[in-house]
Amino acid sequence: MEFALASAIGVLTASGVYLLLRARTFDVILGLTLLSYATNLLIFSSGRLVIGKPPVLAADVAPTLANYADPLPQALVLTAIVIAFAMTAVVVVVAMRNHADLQSDHVDGREPARARKGDR
């Protein structure tokens, strides 16, 4: 399970960085979203990967770390999800306004010069 999670984090990070390096606003927004997912998975995996163990103390289970999942990474990830959703909404609104004003979805507002067919 750890290998699958580490691979997923790596793929999400690589895809996010690739999309961030493109010059289109939608690609940048999608890249930021993928990077936030990768960060959330990294934070979530820092609290040990356990299945079927509760994060809250129960009366009939001994209070040792072996019997419980760490609730702090779960709380941090929930907070990060809310913040990332709000930031994505703000970036989408700014990108839509930029597109309306400049008639372009290029990140700096200028389309790159297109090469003519004879200029190779």
Buried (B, 14 or more C-beta within 10 A) or exposed (E): EEEEBEEBBEEBBEBBEEBBEEEBBEBBBBBBBBBBBBBBBBBBBEBEEEEEEEBEEEEEEEEEEEEBBBEEBBEBBEEBEEEBEEEBEEBEEEBEEBBEEEEBBBBEEEEEEEEEEEEE
